[in-house]
Amino acid sequence: MGERTYTQQIKRQLRDLLPDWFVQIWWWRKAHGVFPKIIQPVTFNENVLHRMIFERQKVFTQISDKVAVRSYVKERLGPKILPKLYYLTSHPENIPFDELPERFVVKPTHGSGWIQIVTDKSTLNREALLQICTGWLSQNYYKQTREWHYKNVEPRIIVEEFIDDGSGTAPNDYKLFVFGGTVEVIQVDVDRFIDHRQWFYTPSWEKLDVCYVCDDISGGVQRPPAHLKEMIVAAEMLGRGWDFIRVDLYDTSDRLYFGELTLAPNRGLVSFRPNEFDRYLGTLWNVSKL
């Protein structure tokens, strides 16, 4: 083991001993260059941090669990909006590949951003995929991110329907920011795994000059999704009773599909450009708490 690797390991071990709130504030300060207003948050990202440190609702675990959230969505919107669930297991070696369709999606229940999209089963390296699944199950996402709402999620592997909107290997991802049950902003992510591009729009589909995860917002205006009105209605039904929640949806020529619900986007560590937009979203969040 090299000296640098050994030092990094010691740092990780020491960090594991620190309380969640300390690590979260430390990461936030490192990301934004200033200390956050924790008790009375002003910006959106400060509100995300405040939620992670102080809020402990049992429903958070259900919302974060990629399987358990399906019952939440079904109760509010019915089953039709949910992608088909093909298989759920704690033992990925038992996945019945021969019974699966040619295209499907594999992901763990207990994390975020971990996903494998299979668009041609005939070319799939099954052993490699099983190794990835085993790797997921061996990781504690809560310890990596210190997001409490993942702490009690049971690690499992879910295999579900591939949503084809005709855009390529991954469908366009519509992320609706819902404050107090009202959609205020829509984030659109295109080609997430190849040439990631991102835009922001108002609910009436007016483009906003905002950057977030991606620096480049060139490439023109995205056409509104075919079911924009239905999308807004669905997001507001899922967001009813929350001061803030992000509702991720997919849209095809036929209908909408549910993606996931997000409680703490990017853990509050990614800056909006311009900074004023961070404050604007923070105002919406604070007003919705009243």
C-alpha positions in Angstrom: 0.0 0.0 0.0 1.5 3.4 -1.0 1.9 6.2 1.4 -0.8 8.3 -0.3 -3.3 5.4 -0.3 -2.6 4.7 3.4 -3.1 8.4 4.3 -6.4 8.5 2.4 -7.5 5.4 4.2 -6.7 6.9 7.6 -8.6 10.1 6.6 -11.7 8.0 5.6 -11.6 6.1 8.9 -11.3 9.3 10.9 -14.2 10.9 8.9 -16.3 7.8 9.6 -16.1 8.7 13.3 -17.4 12.2 12.8 -21.1 12.9 13.2 -23.3 13.4 10.1 -23.9 17.0 10.7 -20.3 17.9 10.9 -19.4 16.0 7.7 -22.3 17.5 5.8 -21.4 21.1 6.9 -17.8 20.4 6.0 -18.7 19.2 2.5 -21.1 22.1 2.0 -18.4 24.6 3.0 -15.9 23.0 0.7 -18.4 23.0 -2.2 -19.6 26.6 -1.9 -16.7 28.4 -0.2 -18.8 29.8 2.6 -20.4 28.5 5.8 -24.1 27.8 5.4 -27.0 29.5 7.3 -28.2 26.3 8.9 -30.8 27.4 11.4 -32.5 29.9 9.2 -31.6 28.8 5.6 -31.9 31.3 2.8 -30.9 29.5 -0.4 -32.2 26.3 -1.9 -28.9 24.5 -1.1 -29.0 25.7 2.5 -32.5 24.3 2.8 -31.3 21.0 1.4 -28.6 20.9 4.1 -31.1 21.9 6.8 -33.4 19.0 5.8 -30.5 16.5 5.9 -29.4 17.6 9.3 -32.7 18.2 11.1 -35.6 16.4 9.4 -36.3 12.8 10.5 -39.6 11.7 9.1 -40.3 8.0 8.7 -41.7 8.5 5.2 -38.3 9.7 4.1 -37.1 6.1 4.1 -40.1 5.0 2.0 -39.5 7.8 -0.5 -35.8 7.0 -0.9 -36.4 3.2 -1.3 -36.7 2.5 -5.1 -39.2 -0.2 -4.4 -41.1 1.1 -1.4 -41.7 4.4 -3.2 -43.9 2.6 -5.7 -46.6 2.1 -3.1 -46.6 5.8 -2.3 -47.0 6.6 -6.0 -49.6 4.0 -6.5 -51.7 5.3 -3.7 -51.7 8.9 -5.1 -51.7 8.3 -8.9 -52.6 4.6 -9.4 -50.4 1.9 -10.9 -50.4 2.9 -14.6 -47.7 5.5 -14.2 -45.2 3.0 -12.7 -42.7 1.1 -14.9 -43.2 -2.6 -14.9 -41.4 -4.4 -12.1 -39.7 -7.5 -13.5 -37.7 -8.8 -10.6 -36.6 -7.9 -7.0 -33.9 -9.7 -5.2 -31.1 -9.6 -2.6 -29.3 -12.2 -4.6 -28.5 -10.9 -8.1 -27.2 -14.3 -9.2 -30.9 -15.4 -9.2 -32.0 -12.8 -11.8 -33.9 -14.8 -14.5 -32.2 -13.2 -17.5 -33.7 -15.7 -20.0 -37.2 -14.6 -18.9 -36.5 -10.8 -19.2 -37.3 -8.8 -22.3 -34.6 -7.6 -24.6 -34.4 -4.2 -22.9 -34.6 -3.5 -19.1 -33.0 -1.4 -16.3 -31.1 -2.7 -13.3 -30.5 -0.6 -10.2 -30.2 -0.9 -6.4 -33.0 0.1 -4.0 -30.7 1.9 -1.5 -28.7 4.5 -3.5 -28.9 7.2 -6.1 -27.2 7.5 -9.5 -26.4 3.7 -9.7 -28.0 2.3 -12.8 -27.4 -0.1 -15.6 -29.4 0.2 -18.8 -29.6 -2.9 -21.0 -30.8 -2.1 -24.5 -29.8 -5.4 -26.1 -29.9 -8.5 -24.0 -28.1 -10.6 -26.6 -24.9 -8.6 -26.1 -25.1 -8.4 -22.3 -22.1 -9.6 -20.3 -24.1 -11.2 -17.5 -21.1 -11.9 -15.3 -20.0 -8.2 -15.5 -23.5 -7.0 -14.6 -23.7 -9.4 -11.6 -20.4 -8.1 -10.4 -21.7 -4.6 -10.5 -24.9 -5.6 -8.6 -22.8 -7.4 -6.0 -20.7 -4.2 -5.7 -23.8 -2.1 -5.1 -25.1 -4.5 -2.4 -21.8 -4.3 -0.6 -21.8 -0.5 -0.3 -23.5 1.5 2.3 -24.9 4.6 0.5 -25.8 6.3 3.7 -22.2 6.1 5.0 -21.0 7.5 1.7 -23.3 10.5 1.6 -24.5 10.9 5.2 -28.1 11.2 3.9 -30.2 9.9 6.8 -33.1 9.0 4.6 -31.1 6.2 3.0 -29.9 4.8 6.4 -32.7 2.2 6.8 -33.3 1.3 3.2 -32.9 -2.5 2.6 -30.3 -3.1 -0.1 -31.8 -5.0 -2.9 -31.6 -5.2 -6.7 -34.6 -4.1 -8.8 -35.1 -5.0 -12.5 -37.7 -2.9 -14.2 -39.1 -1.8 -17.5 -36.9 0.2 -19.9 -38.7 3.5 -20.8 -38.3 4.3 -24.5 -39.2 7.8 -25.5 -37.3 7.5 -28.8 -34.4 9.8 -27.7 -31.7 7.1 -27.4 -30.3 4.8 -24.8 -31.8 6.7 -21.9 -35.1 8.7 -21.9 -35.1 12.4 -21.3 -35.5 13.0 -17.6 -37.9 15.7 -16.4 -37.3 16.8 -12.8 -40.1 18.9 -11.5 -39.4 21.1 -8.4 -42.5 21.1 -6.3 -42.9 23.7 -3.5 -45.9 23.5 -1.3 -47.7 21.3 -3.8 -47.0 23.6 -6.8 -44.6 23.0 -9.6 -42.4 26.1 -10.0 -39.5 24.9 -12.1 -38.8 22.0 -14.5 -35.3 20.7 -15.1 -34.7 18.7 -18.2 -31.8 16.3 -18.5 -30.9 14.9 -22.0 -28.3 12.2 -22.8 -27.4 11.7 -19.2 -24.8 9.0 -19.8 -23.3 10.1 -23.1 -23.4 13.9 -23.7 -25.2 15.3 -20.7 -27.1 18.5 -21.4 -29.5 20.3 -19.1 -32.1 23.1 -19.3 -34.5 24.8 -16.9 -38.0 25.9 -17.8 -41.0 27.5 -16.1 -44.2 25.4 -16.0 -45.4 27.3 -19.0 -42.3 26.2 -20.8 -40.4 29.5 -20.9 -36.6 28.8 -20.9 -34.6 30.0 -17.9 -31.0 31.2 -18.2 -29.8 28.9 -15.5 -26.9 26.4 -15.1 -26.7 23.7 -12.5 -24.9 20.3 -13.0 -23.9 21.1 -16.6 -22.0 24.2 -17.5 -23.1 24.3 -21.1 -26.7 25.1 -21.8 -26.3 25.6 -25.5 -28.1 23.5 -28.1 -31.4 25.3 -28.4 -34.7 25.0 -26.6 -36.1 21.6 -25.9 -39.6 21.1 -27.2 -42.2 20.7 -24.4 -43.0 17.1 -23.5 -46.2 15.6 -25.1 -47.9 15.3 -21.8 -46.6 18.5 -20.0 -50.0 19.3 -18.4 -50.5 15.8 -17.2 -46.9 15.8 -15.9 -47.5 18.9 -13.8 -50.7 17.5 -12.4 -49.0 14.2 -11.5 -46.0 16.0 -9.9 -48.3 18.2 -7.8 -50.3 15.3 -6.6 -47.1 13.5 -5.5 -45.8 16.7 -3.9 -49.0 17.5 -2.0 -48.2 18.0 1.7 -44.5 18.6 1.2 -42.7 22.0 1.5 -40.4 20.7 -1.2 -39.9 17.6 -3.2 -38.5 16.9 -6.6 -40.5 14.6 -8.8 -38.7 12.9 -11.7 -40.8 11.7 -14.6 -40.4 10.3 -18.1 -42.6 11.1 -21.0 -43.3 8.9 -24.1 -45.7 9.5 -27.0 -48.2 7.3 -25.2 -48.0 8.4 -21.6 -46.1 9.4 -18.5 -43.8 7.2 -16.4 -42.6 7.7 -12.8 -38.9 7.9 -12.2 -38.2 8.7 -8.6 -38.7 11.2 -5.8 -35.8 13.2 -4.6 -35.6 14.8 -1.1 -32.1 16.4 -1.2 -31.0 17.1 -4.8 -27.2 16.7 -5.1 -27.0 17.0 -1.3 -27.1 20.8 -1.8 -23.5 20.7 -3.0 -24.0 21.9 -6.6 -24.2 25.6 -7.2 -26.8 27.2 -9.4 -25.5 29.8 -11.8 -26.5 32.6 -11.3 -26.4 32.5 -7.5 -29.6 34.5 -7.5 -31.5 31.5 -8.7 -30.4 29.6 -5.6 -31.9 32.4 -3.5 -35.1 32.4 -5.6 -35.7 28.7 -5.1 -34.8 29.2 -1.4 -37.5 31.8 -1.1 -40.1 29.4 -2.6 -39.1 26.7 -0.2 -39.2 29.0 2.8 -42.6 30.4 1.8 -44.0 26.9 1.4 -43.0 26.1 5.0 -45.3 28.8 6.4 
